[in-house]
């Protein structure tokens, strides 16, 4: 196939940059590696019926009550007041979450998801290292234009979401036409760091690495950087994320 | 000196991200490597009295007439209609530009400069590889907070401006406290590419590399990636950029 016949792939490094890309005909991959999209993949992999992403604690409590869901969210590394669980993927093993609905508070990721909806994204999925292969296989199979949308941190570009975008590109590049410097930058960085992503974040002073380490969450970081531990494809539809049935 | 006593350094990868940073007490370095800030350094190094950056062709013609300046600007790789010269640094040798004022049309860079003014930047200078050392030495000497502001390309992050930000960080990092993932990302990329920046842009499909190569401007690209060929410090004041007198 000639290069020009391939679908395009772009990387938006921050929600603030999302408006630069044409979402109308694209699959948008929401990326919030530490830890929202890793936890979403894990809960769905372990049998959660769905995950409802919400942008505030009050909305989380409200929906949780309506549907008798599991409410989750953190502020400054602690379970937020009024909610039941936190943001760690380790809080959602199969024996707890199977058959339940998780209502998850995630500021950056939920906002980005709503922005993507507003801009008419054709399909929205979520991506993280625990479901890297599921995301890559889906993108290759669908043959549609792709926007890798990093949730970032309060709109500031972050290293871990950029690294995941780089990982996706590294695994799918032959299937896309990539005319996007952001994509080339993150792929280069991923190639440099892929042997040991944990050390890469540490050695390069990634701000979120320090933030979570200060909360004693090394185990979470290591899990969230490890590929395919919860290899499911979360697809957004009608207010919630559900695992796509395998073919 | 302890880390916390050092001034801070942040990198804004696109004008769209500039509002995230506190410019009020900072030196802002405007970066538009291909080719605006490289040409500004070159013209001043070769004795131009000043460079007036403007954001439109009509404004360029108007000011050029008022002050009898040299008008310059391009559209799609050609000298813009109504102007006299183009954006190439090679158009401004000493025998031509000495003692004159250059009125330069630069869309991305000028907009970023005006944004920085609006946000109350303490000082605005321009940076490019031809004046890399002058910029680094000034930043080290001043001991103020720094924002490296990439002009990007129509707000999309680009590789060459990111590489220059990385070069500045690589040369000044010990003098700053850097809690900014964008800065760590671009420094990493610069370390990877610094041995041969031209090949790095080429091999990583930098979009601006292709754009200028299509215009037959390989010589310009090579010049604009070469450190210290026009090692002067352009400082913005009162509508124009002038070379800072050496101590």
Interface residues (C-beta under 8 A of the other chain):
Chain A: X13 X14 X16 X17 X20 X153 X154 X155 X156 X157 X158 X159 X162 X178 X179 X180 X181 X182 X184 X185 X188 X189 X192 X204 X205 X206 X207 X208
Chain B: X13 X14 X16 X17 X20 X153 X154 X155 X156 X157 X158 X159 X162 X178 X179 X180 X181 X182 X184 X185 X188 X189 X192 X204 X205 X206 X207 X208
